[in-house]
Each structure stands twice: as C-alpha cells, then as structure tokens.
C-alpha cells in the first residue's frame, strides 16, 4: 500500500530541512523519495543532491545510490570514473549491491581495466554478503570465460597456412 500524497508532503516538510542541515538519515530518506517519486515527481538531480549529503556523511546506502546514479546517468551524465569511488566506499562497508556492481564494472570494463579475476573475487564476496543476483552474474561470467577458453583452444589447433 502506497503512502498518501498528503503524508509525503508532510514528510517532505520535515525531512528537507533536516537533510539540508546534513542529517544523514533524512538525506537518505529524501533521496529515496525523489528517486522513486514517492508522492512527488521523480527528480533525479534532487535525489542525487540528497544522496550526496548522506554519502559524504559515510552512509553506505547513499554511497551506493550515488555510484549507481552515475552508472545509470540518473540526474547526471553516465560517468563510471565518478561512480567507482562511491561504490568502493560502500563496498568497504560491506554493502552487497555495491560489491556486486563493482564486480560488474570489472567484468565489463566499465570505467576500469577489465579483469575477470577481480570480477570473480567481487561476485564471490557479494554472494557471501547475500546478494542473490551476484550468483547469476558469476555464472554468466564463468560461462563467458569457458567460451573464450574453448574458442582459444580451437584457434590454436587450427593448421597455419602461409602464403
């Protein structure tokens, strides 16, 4: 069941001033209100501003959200170089989805030098932290590695032809 518009309006009346004063929890709530459009229009720039307050205050959830908004281009241009430090800060606090996203970035070379080894390490860690989606991405990565290995073996067994 959703929250009424009047309740959201009342919440915004109290949360906005607190977030603007640097209250980390209020900033996290405000970011969520704007990113999901809870009683207000979706507003990614305002969500990013709110999440940054929480992220700079050390809140892992906010750090993850800032990183993801840079990855997705929500309220900002897509920028993996900006995303990575925020995701790393959240991952350092064992935020499962941040660890998982870093694995995806290493697996796909998004803003980092591609590294299947690093991607696997991060996916394993995310799985250990309870991120169930990381299981599927680990399987996809493992299958991709097998295919590349198989193709490479086939290629090396082909006879060489010189002109």
FENQUITA-V576913 format. One record per backbone hydrogen bond with DSSP energy under -0.5 kcal/mol. NH is the residue of the N-H (numbers start at 1). CO is the residue of the C=O. If there is no record, write none. Layout:
<<NH | CO> <NH | CO>>
//
This chain:
<<8 | 4> <9 | 5> <10 | 6> <11 | 7> <12 | 8> <13 | 9> <14 | 10> <14 | 11> <15 | 11> <16 | 12> <18 | 14> <19 | 15> <20 | 16> <21 | 17> <22 | 19> <23 | 18> <24 | 22> <27 | 23> <28 | 24> <29 | 25> <30 | 26> <31 | 27> <32 | 28> <33 | 29> <34 | 30> <35 | 31> <36 | 32> <37 | 33> <38 | 33> <39 | 37> <43 | 34> <47 | 43> <48 | 44> <49 | 45> <50 | 46> <51 | 47> <52 | 48> <53 | 49> <54 | 50> <55 | 51> <56 | 52> <57 | 53> <58 | 55> <59 | 54> <60 | 58> <63 | 59> <64 | 60> <65 | 61> <66 | 62> <67 | 63> <68 | 64> <69 | 65> <70 | 66> <71 | 67> <72 | 68> <73 | 69> <74 | 69> <75 | 73> <79 | 70> <83 | 79> <84 | 80> <85 | 81> <86 | 82> <87 | 83> <88 | 84> <89 | 85> <90 | 86> <91 | 87> <92 | 88> <93 | 89> <93 | 90> <94 | 91> <95 | 90> <96 | 94> <98 | 95> <99 | 95> <100 | 96> <101 | 97> <102 | 98> <103 | 99> <104 | 100> <105 | 101> <106 | 102> <107 | 103> <108 | 104> <109 | 105> <110 | 105> <111 | 109> <115 | 106> <119 | 115> <120 | 116> <121 | 117> <122 | 118> <123 | 119> <124 | 120> <125 | 121> <126 | 122> <127 | 123> <128 | 124> <129 | 125> <130 | 127> <131 | 126> <132 | 130> <134 | 131> <135 | 132> <136 | 132> <137 | 133> <138 | 134> <139 | 135> <140 | 136> <141 | 137> <142 | 138> <143 | 139> <144 | 140> <145 | 141> <146 | 142> <147 | 143> <148 | 144> <149 | 145> <150 | 146> <151 | 147> <152 | 148> <153 | 149> <154 | 150> <155 | 151> <156 | 152> <157 | 153> <157 | 154> <158 | 155> <162 | 160>>
//
